[in-house]
Amino acid sequence: MKLLIVSGLSGSGKTVALHTLEDEGYYCIDNLPLGLLTPFVKQLLSPRLKVYDKAAVGIDARSGAEELERFSEILNEIHALGIEPEILFLQADADALLKRFSETRRKHPLTKKGLPLVEAIHLERSLLSTIALRADLVIDTTLTNVHQLHAMVRERLGNRDTTKISILFQSFGFKHGVPTDSDYVFDIRCLPNPHWVSGLRSLTGMDTEVVDYLQGHKMVEEMYDMIEHFLQTWIPRFANENRSYLTISIGCTGGQHRSVYFVERLADAFREDYGDSIHIRHRELV
């Protein structure tokens, strides 16, 4: 049986993730007290419920500090049952969360204790740090809408080939912030920028004119070759350590030309070995 633990900050998209997983055939339960996770898994392994071959469980800060401090101990209990759970953790920056709670008028679960919203967000981040540190996959939804999150969860956690590491190549613009859910970040702002070339500003790194422009510069090829060689060397090492997910982010100034070109090219290069386990996200191209 496959078990996925879904956790994260309130307002970061846990409900969306669980609904998406349910659509993908997972048996889902939300807001399960952490102390009940081991008994729940035992129930799933019983003959009556063994028809469910994959389950997703939502765990949040309402479990309380004492239970959350036992997270590693509870994971060991689950391992002893012969289950190797994966952990998905969703997060967003404080400003994004404040805006979401303001727009929806929903209450943060920890404000019921009389805390101001800002303090509740910081407290929740602290309480869930034990889970975040153990996460196999972290998704930062600060700049992600509901539809994008739905697609990301479906692609990376749906019916994927669990024998292969899932690799996300992600382009972004530094002027919009560095994605905090990255395992590797490469800065290619030193390369020639098509933004300043007449006729190329409105295009993207997927357009032929931009591709031709970038491939015409020796330093672009040198940078690409070095990054590809680095990843060809080290991705197999991650895979050999039983890592399930890897996120590689390529950043330029605006996230429209150079980083998009690199992500598309790298994804093509690694798709030969990793097939459908390769995923692409262009964060700034909506």
N, C-alpha and C positions, 0 to 999 in steps of 0.2 A: 504494500500500500504506500502511496505517495502522500506525504503530509506537508502542507505549506502553512507556515505561520505568517499572518499578515498583521503588521503593526505600523505605528507611525503617529505623527502629530494629528490632533483633531483639526479637521479642515483641509488636510493634505490629500484626501482622496481615497481613504481606506474603503468606504462604502462602494465607490465606483469600482475599485479593484475587486472587491468580493463579488459584486454583481457580474462583472466581466468573467471572473473565474467560474461562477455558477453557470453562465452561458456556455462555458467551455467544458462542462461536464463534472465540475468539482462539487462535492457535497460540502456546503458552506454553512458556517455558524459564526455569528458576530458577537463581539463583546462577551466572550467566555472568560470568567475569572481564571487567572493563570493557575491557581491551585487546583482547578478541575481539569486541566489539560491532560494529565496522565490518565485519570479515570476515563476521560472521553476517548482517548486513543485506545484504551483497553476495550471499551465498548465497540469501537469501530472494528477491532480485530475479532470480535465475537462472531460466531456463525450467523447470527441474525442480521448483522450489519456488514458482513464481509463482502457483500455485493458492491460496496463502494470502494473502487480501487484508487481514488484520489480525493483528498479532503483539504479544505482551506479553513483556517480558524483565525478570527480576528481577536487580537489581544491589545488592550489599551491601558492607559494610566489608571483607570478606575479599579484595576486589580490591587492598587495600593503599594506603597513603598516596600513593605515587608515581603510581600509575595514577589515583587519584581526583582528584589535582591536575590531571590532563590532561582532566578531564571536558568543559570548554568546548571544548577542541581536538577531542575525539572527536565532540562534537555538530556541530562545523563540518564534519568529514569526512562525517558522515551527511547533513547539509544538501546537501553537494556531490553526493551521490548522488540528489538530488531528493526526499528524504524529510524531512518536518517532524514529528519525534517529539513526543509529549506526555509529560509527566513527572508521575507520581503519587508523592507522598511521604507515608508513614504515620509517625506519631509518637505518643508517649504520655509522660506524666511519669514520673520515675524511680521514684516509689513504686509506681505501677501496674505497671511493668515488673518491679520486684523481687518483687512479690506473684505475678505470673504465673510467673516462673521458679521461685519457691518452690513453687507449687502443682503445676506440671507436672514438676518435677525435671529439666527439660531444662537443658543447659549453654549459657551464652552463648558464641558462637563465639570471642570475644576473650579469654575466661578461660583458653583453652588456653595462653596465653602467661604464665600464672601471676598474672594480674591479679585482684584481688578483684572481685566482681560489680559493685559500685557504680562502681568506677573504669572497668571495661569499658564500662558504659553511657555514662559521660561521654566516654570516648575515642571510642566509636562515633559519638556525636552530633557530635563535632568533625570526625571523618573524613568524615562524610556531609554536612557543612555546604555543600560546593560543589554538591551535588545539590539539597539542600533550597532553596537560594536560587534555583535555576532552575526549581523545580516549578511546573507549571500548576495543580495541585490538591493541597492538603495536607489530610489527614484526621487529626484527633486522636482516637485511640481510647481515651483514658484512661477515659471513662465509657461506652464502647460495647462491647456483647457481640458474640459471633461472628455471631449472626443479624442484628443491626442492621447490622454492617459489610457482611455479604453483601448486604443489601438496598440499602445506600448505594452500593456499588460497581456493582451491577447497574443501579440507576436512573441514576447519573451517568455511567457509562462503558460501559454496554452498547450496545444498538443505538440510540444517540441521534442526533438530527439535528445533524450536525457544522457545518451552516451557521448555527446559532443558538447563542448563548452559553447555557451551562447555569447556571441560577440556583437556589441553595438558600436558602430562607428558614428560619431555625432559631430556635426559642425556647429560652430557658435561664433558669436561676435563678442570680443572682449568689452566693447562699450556697453553691452547689455549684461555683463557679469559672467564670471566663470562658473560653469556647472559644477555643483558640489558633489554630484553623484558619479564622478569620473575616477577611474583607476589610473589612467594616464592622461595628461594634458600636454599637447604639443602646440607651441606658439609659432605661427608662421607669418607674423606681421612684418618680418624683415624682407619678405619677397615682394617683387613688383606688384603694384595694386591696380587691377583693371578699372577700379572706380574712377581713376584719374585719366582714363583713356576715352577719347571721344567715341561714342557709339556703344560702349561697353557698360556704362554705368547702370543702365536699367536691366541688364541681363544677369544671369547667374552662372555659377561654375559648372552648370550642366549644359550650357549653350556652347555650340561649336566654336563660335567666335572667341569666347573666353578661353576655352580649352586650347585653341590654336595659339592664342596670345601667351598663355602661361607656359606651354610646351616649347615656345620659342626662346625661353630664357634658361641658360645653363644652370643658374643657381636654383631654379625651381626643380630641375631634374636631380640635382645633387641633394637637395633637402628631401625630396620624395624617396630617393634611393636609400638614404640613411634611416629614415623613419620606417620604411618597409623592412629593411634588413634588421633593425632593432626588434620589430614586432615578430618577424619570422623566427628570430632567435628565442624570444621570451614567451610568446603565447603558448608554445608547446610545453614550456616549463609550468605555466599556470595550469594547463590542462592535466599534466601529470600529477599535480597536487590536488586533483579532484575539485578544482574550482568550477562552479557551474556557470558563472556569469563574469563578463569582462566588458567594461565600458571605456572606450578610447575616444577622447574628445580632441578635435583639431580646431584651433581658434585663429581667426584673423580679426581685423578691426570691426567689420560690420556683420560678418557671418554670411556673406552673400556670394562672394566670388572664390577666393583662394581656398578657404576651408571646405567649401562645398565640392570644389574640384578634387581636393585631396581625399575627402571621404569617399566620393564615388569611385575614385581610382583604387584606393586601398581595399574597398569592399569587393571590387571586381577581382583584385589580386588574391584575396583570401577565400573567395567563394569557391575556388577550385578544390580546396582542401576541406572547407567547413560547410559548404552547401547552404542549406536553409537555416543554418545556425548563425548566419551573418545577417545583421539588421542595420538599417540606416535611419538616422534622424537628422534633419536639417532644422535646428531649433529656431532659427530666425526666418525661415521661409514658411509662411503660413498660407 
